Amino acid sequence: MRCVPERPIITEPNIENNVSLKPESTVTTSIATFYTGEFPNLILHSRQKIANIGKALAYPKGTAKSKYTYGKGKATAAFIEAINKVYPKRSSWSKQCQAGASCDVGAGTVLRFSGYDTTIPRGLEEQIPHLQKSKLWEKTSLTKTSQMQAGDVGIYIGKTKGAHIWIGIGDGLIVEANHTAKYFLHVDTDNYTSSNKKTWGIYRACAASSLRKGDRSTEVVKFQNFLNWAGFECGTADGIFGDKTFAAIKLFQEKQGLTPDGIAGQLTIAKAKAFQKTIKTTVHDPPKPAVASTYTGILPSLRVVKNATQVINDALKWGAWIVGNNNFHYGEYGKKDYITPGSKYYAGGKYKSLYNATHRVGCPFCGTEGGKIKRANEAGANGDNWKYTYVCNTFTTAIYAHGGQESTALERCRNAHVFSIGDDGRSSTLDKSKNWAYKGKLAIKDLKPGDILVSKTHMQTVYAPVSSTKVKIIESTSYFGKYKSAESNNSIRIITKSPSYTSVYRFVGNVNTDISLRYGEYSNRIILWQNFLNWAGFNCGAVDGKFGDKTLTATKNFQKKCEITTDGIIGPTTLAKAKEYRK
């Protein structure tokens, strides 16, 4: 689903008081409006739910082995309760399997208890064909455990001996039990690979799961944000489906003529997407002082795990956000016509200097735009008009750096470099990167979303296929005239055309590393961080997943309050302070 681009709000710093709270009010209007935030992805919810149940039933990483070894310890109390519910008739099993110290029983208990796959059988010989044939699962092309996402299920049978099944929970971790080692369900980092395996597969949940009481996920956060916006108060949007969320959903369903069961499935979410509200004047009494407490919602993880498709989708989503923001113009007199000697605009070299300022490398989200501003000021222009300037390859680099979080682009963008363009129509940067495959000059009909097209004078990205002769392109290009004008507003754009190019590069890598949350990121991680900031009293505005100026200011204010480095970057230290923060 393409996200509707929104313009980041740029404000003066607003220091929020973490203790005193002010009453709120709204302005009377008769305008009916739809919700513009994100709605839950019920397939992602399925995956998060499986991972969360796995973590809840397993011993955490670092637990002494004696605690989860059959004969010395026992399964967690939560696991025992779950296995009794999903496998009540297991008296014919071996005692070790009855207790749960077997991989097939451990994984089966998690999948059945999560409610996602309640018919998965016991025994690897039955579980493997079940995963291969069930419409609930799709096989991935992943070849090792470290590539798994939360909720993925991995299986193998060795060529000579050994067989196993385990579940990914994110951040490079898995939950597994082990019949041979006599281990109960626990969290580990075992890195199984497809090498020397007779049968191998990593399967991903591909069916929707309704939001239900007791669930915890970022998709619950999204629906809680909608409910609060629509006037069906469910409390803090913390990703925890509790009594307040249950009651709010039932009330919404009742008002919409649905069965009020408190379960948010596809029909309820469809009604939410069609829901309109009229803004009315409301005066709220000042909230009562809260009892000091720590945050109970979900905080973001530094670990980012994405396959190639997700990297490309996130890059294009970020680019579409920037396309919709007219602050990201091309600078003044960006077109070469304005710097041609003999042109009335040449003015002794002034506009040539401005053209050079526009084409200097730099990204506003990385803080490397100073050189462009300085050069524009030296040419006698207003340097502030160059703060958000992108040209073709700086924009392409930023798309994959801040949207896709791809390692080559991140390294280039943060160090004031770009994907290079050579006179031969190739990019030496992409040629040297293991994440990118050079595809030659493909026909237009063979181009795919995310492909980077390079010529000796331009770099552009395929946004979507259209026909055998045209595609939608996302690009930064020049325009006629001064900032601001209608032309400058279209200088970063999505346009359907038959592009001209010499080379095609396709992303074939993945992302699996710790990445701090920074200015310019657009992701579900930022939604979790924005929820925390608003809860803690550091107002960052709308919870939209966009790390813009308000979120940056709120983050710095939080860091200042905690007496740590005030850089606006959410790394291990800032997250640790968030976990212990009390209000």
KOLSELO-965001 format. One line per 4 residues: their letters; for each residue x, y, z of C-alpha. Coordinates in steps of 0.05 Angstrom, whole numbers, plus 5000, padded with zeros to 4 digits. Layout:
<vokes>
A) X,Y,Z | ... .
</vokes>
This chain:
<vokes>
MRCV) 5000,5000,5000 | 5029,5067,4980 | 5032,5117,5037 | 5004,5186,5020 .
PERP) 5064,5233,5024 | 5060,5287,5077 | 5102,5349,5087 | 5145,5346,5150 .
IITE) 5126,5401,5199 | 5184,5448,5214 | 5176,5485,5279 | 5216,5525,5330 .
PNIE) 5241,5483,5388 | 5185,5471,5439 | 5210,5450,5508 | 5157,5406,5540 .
NNVS) 5147,5403,5615 | 5150,5330,5636 | 5109,5340,5699 | 5052,5390,5691 .
LKPE) 4998,5377,5640 | 4954,5428,5604 | 4881,5421,5584 | 4867,5410,5510 .
STVT) 4812,5437,5465 | 4792,5430,5392 | 4764,5481,5343 | 4692,5475,5317 .
TSIA) 4687,5456,5244 | 4638,5420,5200 | 4691,5387,5156 | 4684,5311,5152 .
TFYT) 4753,5279,5147 | 4782,5210,5137 | 4839,5182,5180 | 4906,5194,5146 .
GEFP) 4949,5150,5191 | 4970,5078,5177 | 4921,5021,5187 | 4942,4952,5213 .
NLIL) 4973,4902,5166 | 4941,4838,5191 | 4993,4793,5158 | 5049,4830,5194 .
HSRQ) 5008,4822,5257 | 5007,4747,5247 | 5083,4745,5244 | 5092,4791,5304 .
KIAN) 5042,4751,5344 | 5079,4685,5331 | 5145,4717,5353 | 5115,4748,5415 .
IGKA) 5083,4682,5437 | 5150,4648,5425 | 5186,4697,5470 | 5132,4693,5523 .
LAYP) 5135,4616,5528 | 5211,4609,5524 | 5268,4618,5574 | 5303,4684,5556 .
KGTA) 5373,4686,5525 | 5427,4678,5578 | 5388,4630,5622 | 5431,4575,5653 .
KSKY) 5424,4511,5612 | 5408,4471,5674 | 5342,4508,5679 | 5319,4485,5610 .
TYGK) 5350,4416,5607 | 5303,4357,5614 | 5317,4319,5678 | 5350,4378,5712 .
GKAT) 5300,4434,5700 | 5232,4441,5668 | 5195,4484,5617 | 5171,4554,5637 .
AAFI) 5104,4558,5673 | 5076,4595,5613 | 5097,4539,5566 | 5068,4486,5611 .
EAIN) 5001,4523,5612 | 5003,4530,5536 | 5021,4457,5521 | 4966,4433,5568 .
KVYP) 4917,4475,5527 | 4938,4456,5457 | 4960,4384,5468 | 4914,4359,5525 .
KRSS) 4916,4286,5501 | 4990,4269,5498 | 4995,4211,5548 | 5019,4164,5493 .
WSKQ) 5080,4207,5478 | 5149,4195,5509 | 5157,4229,5576 | 5209,4277,5547 .
CQAG) 5161,4298,5491 | 5102,4303,5539 | 5143,4353,5580 | 5159,4393,5517 .
ASCD) 5235,4379,5509 | 5229,4366,5434 | 5235,4415,5376 | 5170,4394,5341 .
VGAG) 5130,4399,5406 | 5162,4466,5424 | 5147,4498,5356 | 5079,4465,5351 .
TVLR) 5059,4492,5419 | 5079,4563,5399 | 5043,4561,5332 | 4980,4530,5361 .
FSGY) 4977,4574,5423 | 4987,4637,5381 | 4923,4619,5344 | 4956,4626,5276 .
DTTI) 4965,4553,5258 | 4921,4511,5303 | 4926,4448,5259 | 5001,4441,5253 .
PRGL) 5015,4368,5270 | 5066,4339,5317 | 5129,4306,5289 | 5177,4335,5237 .
EEQI) 5156,4283,5185 | 5085,4312,5188 | 5103,4385,5201 | 5148,4393,5139 .
PHLQ) 5094,4374,5087 | 5044,4415,5127 | 5087,4478,5120 | 5098,4462,5046 .
KSKL) 5025,4454,5029 | 4987,4499,5077 | 4960,4565,5051 | 4981,4596,5116 .
WEKT) 5055,4593,5097 | 5099,4613,5039 | 5170,4588,5028 | 5225,4641,5026 .
SLTK) 5292,4638,4990 | 5331,4650,5055 | 5391,4604,5067 | 5409,4617,5139 .
TSQM) 5377,4632,5207 | 5408,4702,5214 | 5365,4725,5155 | 5299,4706,5188 .
QAGD) 5246,4756,5208 | 5202,4753,5269 | 5150,4698,5261 | 5188,4658,5208 .
VGIY) 5192,4582,5217 | 5255,4544,5197 | 5262,4469,5185 | 5315,4421,5160 .
IGKT) 5332,4348,5152 | 5406,4332,5148 | 5436,4290,5091 | 5460,4236,5139 .
KGAH) 5427,4251,5206 | 5392,4305,5246 | 5328,4344,5236 | 5302,4408,5269 .
IWIG) 5248,4461,5270 | 5253,4530,5303 | 5219,4599,5302 | 5250,4668,5290 .
IGDG) 5233,4724,5339 | 5273,4782,5308 | 5339,4815,5324 | 5376,4753,5298 .
LIVE) 5346,4709,5354 | 5305,4645,5351 | 5265,4603,5400 | 5277,4528,5398 .
ANHT) 5270,4464,5437 | 5316,4405,5423 | 5301,4331,5430 | 5374,4308,5423 .
AKYF) 5402,4358,5473 | 5339,4349,5516 | 5327,4424,5518 | 5260,4458,5533 .
LHVD) 5239,4520,5494 | 5291,4575,5501 | 5318,4636,5463 | 5384,4626,5427 .
TDNY) 5425,4650,5367 | 5441,4583,5333 | 5456,4600,5261 | 5432,4540,5220 .
TSSN) 5445,4543,5144 | 5421,4506,5083 | 5491,4476,5072 | 5493,4400,5071 .
KKTW) 5418,4393,5083 | 5374,4343,5049 | 5312,4384,5063 | 5314,4459,5080 .
GIYR) 5263,4514,5085 | 5247,4579,5120 | 5172,4593,5117 | 5136,4659,5128 .
ACAA) 5065,4670,5152 | 5024,4698,5095 | 4953,4699,5122 | 4918,4753,5163 .
SSLR) 4905,4747,5237 | 4853,4791,5271 | 4873,4837,5328 | 4849,4804,5392 .
KGDR) 4851,4817,5467 | 4920,4800,5495 | 4958,4814,5430 | 5020,4858,5429 .
STEV) 5048,4887,5364 | 5061,4950,5325 | 4998,4935,5285 | 4958,4942,5350 .
VKFQ) 4991,5010,5358 | 4964,5031,5290 | 4892,5013,5306 | 4897,5045,5375 .
NFLN) 4919,5109,5341 | 4858,5105,5296 | 4810,5091,5353 | 4835,5151,5393 .
WAGF) 4830,5196,5332 | 4760,5172,5317 | 4737,5188,5388 | 4734,5116,5414 .
ECGT) 4784,5126,5471 | 4829,5066,5484 | 4883,5100,5526 | 4956,5103,5508 .
ADGI) 4973,5073,5440 | 5024,5025,5469 | 5013,4963,5425 | 4981,4924,5482 .
FGDK) 4910,4900,5467 | 4879,4906,5536 | 4810,4920,5566 | 4807,4992,5542 .
TFAA) 4824,4973,5470 | 4774,4916,5473 | 4719,4962,5498 | 4735,5016,5446 .
IKLF) 4732,4966,5389 | 4665,4938,5413 | 4637,5009,5416 | 4663,5025,5346 .
QEKQ) 4634,4960,5318 | 4567,4974,5350 | 4565,5044,5320 | 4582,5016,5252 .
GLTP) 4529,4962,5253 | 4578,4905,5262 | 4577,4847,5311 | 4608,4878,5373 .
DGIA) 4657,4822,5389 | 4718,4866,5404 | 4759,4831,5350 | 4789,4875,5296 .
GQLT) 4789,4834,5232 | 4787,4853,5159 | 4714,4876,5161 | 4725,4921,5222 .
IAKA) 4787,4951,5191 | 4750,4963,5125 | 4697,5001,5165 | 4753,5041,5198 .
KAFQ) 4782,5061,5131 | 4713,5086,5108 | 4700,5122,5174 | 4693,5198,5173 .
KTIK) 4689,5244,5233 | 4668,5317,5240 | 4713,5359,5283 | 4673,5390,5341 .
TTVH) 4692,5438,5396 | 4710,5399,5459 | 4739,5426,5523 | 4775,5374,5565 .
DPPK) 4785,5381,5639 | 4858,5383,5659 | 4883,5312,5668 | 4897,5289,5739 .
PAVA) 4970,5283,5759 | 4994,5213,5741 | 5027,5166,5790 | 5102,5160,5773 .
STYT) 5110,5100,5728 | 5155,5071,5673 | 5132,5063,5601 | 5094,4998,5589 .
GILP) 5090,5004,5513 | 5137,4974,5461 | 5202,5011,5450 | 5238,5006,5383 .
SLRV) 5294,4957,5370 | 5361,4978,5341 | 5365,4914,5301 | 5340,4923,5229 .
VKNA) 5326,4860,5189 | 5300,4867,5117 | 5302,4825,5055 | 5314,4856,4986 .
TQVI) 5239,4867,4973 | 5230,4904,5039 | 5291,4948,5027 | 5264,4968,4959 .
NDAL) 5193,4980,4984 | 5217,5023,5042 | 5263,5063,4996 | 5207,5079,4948 .
KWGA) 5160,5096,5006 | 5211,5146,5033 | 5221,5176,4964 | 5145,5186,4956 .
WIVG) 5145,5224,5023 | 5198,5272,4997 | 5162,5280,4929 | 5101,5306,4967 .
NNNF) 5141,5359,5005 | 5153,5423,4966 | 5209,5444,5012 | 5255,5396,4975 .
HYGE) 5265,5441,4914 | 5323,5446,4865 | 5351,5513,4887 | 5348,5577,4847 .
YGKK) 5364,5578,4772 | 5380,5504,4770 | 5374,5495,4695 | 5436,5499,4652 .
DYIT) 5403,5550,4606 | 5413,5601,4662 | 5489,5593,4664 | 5504,5595,4589 .
PGSK) 5552,5652,4573 | 5514,5703,4533 | 5449,5688,4569 | 5419,5749,4602 .
YYAG) 5418,5708,4666 | 5493,5694,4666 | 5508,5759,4703 | 5583,5753,4706 .
GKYK) 5583,5682,4733 | 5533,5690,4790 | 5485,5637,4764 | 5541,5590,4746 .
SLYN) 5560,5595,4820 | 5489,5579,4839 | 5487,5520,4793 | 5550,5494,4825 .
ATHR) 5520,5505,4895 | 5459,5465,4875 | 5501,5407,4850 | 5546,5403,4911 .
VGCP) 5538,5338,4951 | 5500,5342,5016 | 5439,5315,5052 | 5397,5355,5102 .
FCGT) 5380,5293,5143 | 5454,5275,5150 | 5474,5347,5167 | 5520,5352,5107 .
EGGK) 5484,5408,5070 | 5529,5464,5096 | 5573,5467,5034 | 5514,5482,4989 .
IKRA) 5488,5536,5035 | 5557,5568,5040 | 5568,5569,4964 | 5499,5599,4952 .
NEAG) 5511,5654,5003 | 5579,5669,4971 | 5543,5678,4904 | 5498,5731,4936 .
ANGD) 5436,5688,4943 | 5396,5665,5004 | 5432,5601,5025 | 5372,5576,5064 .
NWKY) 5340,5561,4996 | 5392,5506,4988 | 5382,5470,5055 | 5335,5417,5027 .
TYVC) 5364,5414,4957 | 5374,5346,4923 | 5400,5330,4853 | 5393,5265,4816 .
NTFT) 5445,5220,4849 | 5442,5253,4918 | 5367,5239,4918 | 5376,5167,4895 .
TAIY) 5429,5156,4949 | 5383,5187,5002 | 5325,5142,4981 | 5364,5079,4996 .
AHGG) 5400,5109,5057 | 5341,5137,5096 | 5286,5093,5068 | 5318,5027,5051 .
QEST) 5373,5033,5105 | 5420,4998,5056 | 5492,4997,5080 | 5526,5026,5017 .
ALER) 5478,5084,5014 | 5481,5098,5089 | 5557,5101,5088 | 5557,5147,5027 .
CRNA) 5502,5194,5051 | 5527,5203,5122 | 5597,5220,5097 | 5574,5271,5045 .
HVFS) 5584,5223,4986 | 5536,5195,4934 | 5526,5138,4885 | 5575,5159,4831 .
IGDD) 5561,5172,4758 | 5616,5159,4706 | 5625,5184,4635 | 5613,5112,4613 .
GRSS) 5543,5112,4642 | 5563,5066,4699 | 5566,5076,4774 | 5632,5053,4804 .
TLDK) 5601,5057,4873 | 5547,5006,4856 | 5596,4964,4816 | 5638,4955,4879 .
SKNW) 5580,4940,4926 | 5561,4868,4939 | 5489,4891,4950 | 5479,4913,4878 .
AYKG) 5478,4873,4814 | 5497,4905,4748 | 5444,4883,4697 | 5470,4917,4634 .
KLAI) 5420,4956,4594 | 5355,4919,4604 | 5294,4932,4561 | 5241,4976,4593 .
KDLK) 5194,4916,4597 | 5245,4880,4641 | 5254,4936,4692 | 5230,4925,4763 .
PGDI) 5212,4973,4821 | 5274,4998,4855 | 5320,4989,4795 | 5370,5047,4789 .
LVSK) 5380,5073,4718 | 5445,5108,4702 | 5469,5149,4643 | 5529,5194,4640 .
THMQ) 5486,5255,4659 | 5430,5227,4702 | 5409,5177,4755 | 5337,5157,4767 .
TVYA) 5298,5101,4801 | 5241,5057,4775 | 5179,5068,4818 | 5131,5021,4783 .
PVSS) 5123,4986,4716 | 5070,5014,4669 | 5076,4981,4601 | 5128,4950,4555 .
TKVK) 5151,5019,4535 | 5140,5062,4598 | 5151,5061,4673 | 5139,5107,4731 .
IIES) 5204,5140,4751 | 5221,5175,4816 | 5276,5227,4806 | 5304,5295,4822 .
TSYF) 5310,5340,4761 | 5322,5413,4745 | 5271,5468,4728 | 5264,5537,4698 .
GKYK) 5262,5596,4746 | 5270,5617,4818 | 5250,5583,4883 | 5193,5580,4899 .
SAES) 5152,5567,4837 | 5106,5515,4808 | 5165,5486,4770 | 5209,5481,4832 .
NNSI) 5152,5443,4867 | 5158,5390,4813 | 5233,5384,4812 | 5230,5320,4854 .
RIIT) 5175,5279,4824 | 5144,5213,4804 | 5131,5214,4729 | 5111,5164,4675 .
KSPS) 5159,5163,4617 | 5203,5123,4571 | 5270,5136,4607 | 5337,5143,4575 .
YTSV) 5393,5103,4608 | 5458,5065,4596 | 5461,5018,4656 | 5414,4984,4704 .
YRFV) 5431,4965,4776 | 5386,4921,4819 | 5388,4913,4895 | 5400,4839,4913 .
GNVN) 5426,4845,4985 | 5392,4849,5052 | 5397,4887,5118 | 5413,4852,5184 .
TDIS) 5448,4899,5232 | 5439,4949,5288 | 5421,5018,5263 | 5407,5078,5308 .
LRYG) 5343,5117,5296 | 5360,5183,5263 | 5330,5245,5233 | 5298,5229,5166 .
EYSN) 5279,5157,5179 | 5208,5136,5159 | 5189,5069,5191 | 5148,5031,5242 .
RIIL) 5206,5039,5290 | 5194,5114,5291 | 5120,5102,5308 | 5142,5065,5371 .
WQNF) 5190,5121,5390 | 5139,5176,5377 | 5089,5140,5422 | 5141,5139,5477 .
LNWA) 5158,5213,5469 | 5085,5234,5472 | 5073,5190,5532 | 5134,5219,5568 .
GFNC) 5109,5290,5555 | 5158,5309,5500 | 5108,5328,5446 | 5130,5305,5377 .
GAVD) 5062,5317,5343 | 5028,5265,5299 | 5049,5193,5306 | 5063,5180,5233 .
GKFG) 5130,5143,5231 | 5167,5203,5201 | 5228,5228,5239 | 5219,5301,5221 .
DKTL) 5235,5366,5258 | 5184,5357,5314 | 5209,5287,5331 | 5281,5312,5328 .
TATK) 5266,5369,5376 | 5228,5324,5423 | 5284,5273,5423 | 5336,5325,5440 .
NFQK) 5293,5352,5496 | 5287,5282,5524 | 5362,5272,5520 | 5374,5339,5553 .
KCEI) 5326,5321,5609 | 5364,5255,5619 | 5431,5292,5618 | 5460,5251,5561 .
TTDG) 5489,5273,5494 | 5438,5318,5459 | 5448,5295,5387 | 5377,5272,5369 .
IIGP) 5402,5202,5354 | 5367,5143,5388 | 5421,5093,5404 | 5434,5044,5462 .
TTLA) 5443,5099,5514 | 5379,5137,5495 | 5338,5073,5493 | 5365,5052,5561 .
KAKE) 5343,5119,5590 | 5274,5110,5558 | 5266,5041,5591 | 5280,5070,5660 .
YRK) 5245,5137,5650 | 5190,5152,5701 | 5135,5204,5697 .
</vokes>
